[in-house]
Amino acid sequence: MLGVALAARALERQLSELTLAQLRILSLVDADPGRAGTLADRAAMSRPTLSGLIDGLVNRGWVERHLVDGDRRGVTLRITAAGSVALARALDEAGRALAGLVDEVPADRRDSVVGALGCLKQAAHDRFRPRPTGTAAAALARAEAEQA
């Protein structure tokens, strides 16, 4: 576990404008603009933490809040053009940093490390993907029960 934490810290040090938490939020908003209320679960963080991160991204001009018609408290989030540029730059920086770490792995083990990273990525996507609600959730639960 310490290795994962140290690797994350090494990646974050290479980001010129974002923290890893900001990168995660900006990536999620870019991939699926929508209601701020559902983002905390997808980002695996508390609502107060998320609120502070979003405030910072809005203040930098990277994310916009839009009120939801007919819902006084509802807010949707969208990435701005400047946010897309910052996200692309951060992803490039993180990719180069990760490639540098992988290059330090002994050559005969690199393919295994890259494969394991792909598995971790898929597991994380599966764990934090948006879940259906209401009727769609009930249908999904029935389908999963039938497969078991």
BELGIZI-V548402 format. One line per field, one symbol per residue. ss: DSSP state (2 for helix, 1 for strand, 0 for the rest). psi: psi as a letter, one per 40 degrees, with the letter a starting at -180 (. if undefined). burial: + if it has 9 or more other ideal C-beta (glycine too) atoms within 8 Angstrom, else -. Layout:
ss: ???
psi: ???
burial: ???
This chain:
ss: 0222222222222000000222222222222001122222222000222222222222200011111100111111111022222222222222222222222000222222222222222222222200000222222222222220
psi: dddddddddddddehdeiiddddddddddddghahddeddddefiidddddddddddddeediihhihhehdehhiiiiidddddddddddddddddddddddeihdeeddddddddddddddddddeihiiibddddddddddddd.
burial: ------++-+++-++--+-+++++++++++----++-+++-++-----++--++-+++---++-+--+-----+++++++-+++-++-+++-++-+++--++--+----+--++--+----------+--------+-++--------
